[in-house]
Amino acid sequence: MNSTYYKMPLNLASLMRDNSSIETCSMVESIAQHLMLLITTKKKENRYDADYGNAVWDIEFENAITGVKWEAVFVESMRRQIKKYEPRIYAPKIEVSIIHVEHTYDTRKFSEIKKKAKISIRAKLRETDENFNFSTELFLSPMSID
């Protein structure tokens, strides 16, 4: 199957210029970009599909949630999201772990401890049956991408 995959974010302004095109990427990069979008989107944030996104962000600021519970909600939600929204991969094995990272700022006289989620997804590409690997890290509360 020969498909074109567009790199995110889409630069729609480039379509308006003469002799320009939208930047493309490989299927593997497209899947990785889509997984990142599924990870960082909160349920009901997509106005066209309230079910799109990770349910873990609904519990992000609940103090009673343990790291183990957060990880379990994240994994189960991602499993459902991949099954429903990312048909190019199958049999995902999702791992997430929360670690604490100390940040020291040169401009400030203090350090802070942040929670970081280390995420990895291993699956198979439906088209070729090849292995697919994805990993990322997110700082939580407030979330930022490392």
PyMOL commands that set and color helices and strands:
alter all, ss='L'
color gray80, all
select helices_A, chain A and resi 13-16+27-40+55-58+67-85
alter helices_A, ss='H'
color red, helices_A
select strands_A, chain A and resi 5-6+24-25+89-104+111-125+131-140+144-145
alter strands_A, ss='S'
color yellow, strands_A
deselect
rebuild
show_as cartoon
